[in-house]
Amino acid sequence: MQPEVTAAYASRAAEYVRVLGSMDAVHPSDRVHVATWAATCAGPLVDLGCGPGHWTASLAAAGHDVVGVDPVPELVDLARRAFPDVPFRVGSVEQPGCADGTVGGVLAWYSLIHLEPHELPAALAAIARLLVPGGRVLVGFFDGDAVKPFPHAVTTAYRWSVEAMSVALEAAGFVVEETHRRTGPGHRPHAAVSAVLG
């Protein structure tokens, strides 16, 4: 993640947690989708770009061995305070603090949206290295007809089409298993792609 993105989240960490740091702020269909995906993973999970830590805590409460990783120290500190029994650490997609080939599943729920398009292949390759054979990834992102930037509330983010994200995952060695799209009044279109390491 670029330093300016980390700095933007650091400057608004408390506000971000207040608005989005609870499962109450999560769409019900997303809760079901992530929980169903996690149940298919064999081995420990990494919530990559965990932010406020609510997804990490939810997965831990469901009985999963999970750690939350985020590049923003301020968000990690707030996550630790909110969920003291759940492990969190400062890290990035390139340096998550996990040994390669040891992770059963990586949740990248809106944590790749600020990467510039040319940065995505390296990020997905780094995720692939973390996973055990047959390991799974679930990527959540903003849906669009094409890869293009938009003015996200914190800093510039990118929309991806499901097709483009699927192609990127396949190029990193994954086999796409499922795709989902969600739309609703007053909200940007959302999408998710789950894939297994081939």
TANOR-V733404 format. One line per field, one symbol per residue. ss: DSSP state (2 for helix, 1 for strand, 0 for the rest). phi: phi as a letter, one per 20 degrees, with the letter a starting at -180 (. if undefined). psi: psi as a letter, one per 30 degrees, with the letter a starting at -180 (. if undefined). Layout:
# TANOR-V733404
ss->???
phi->???
psi->???
This chain:
# TANOR-V733404
ss->002222222220222222220022200222222222220000001111000002222222200001111100222222222200000111000000000000111111100000002222222222222211111111111110000111000000111102222222222001111111110000000111111110
phi->.fgffgfffffcgfffffecebffeefgffgffffffgfeedofdceemflfnffgfffffeneeccecbfdgfffffffffcfedfcbfacffcendffmcdebdedemedfeffgfefgffffffgffefgnfcccddaeeafbfbfbfffeagccecfgfffffffffeoedfdbcccccafmcffdbbcdbdff
psi->kkefeeeeeefgeeeeeeeghkfffkkeeeeeeeeeeeffkjlllkjjhfbfgeeeeeeefggkjkkkkkfjeeeeeeeeeeifgkkllklleeifgkkkgfkfkkjijgfgffkkeffeeeeeeeeeeeklkgllkjkklkklfljlllilfelklkkkleeeeeeeeefggljkekkkkkllkgkkkllkkklkk.
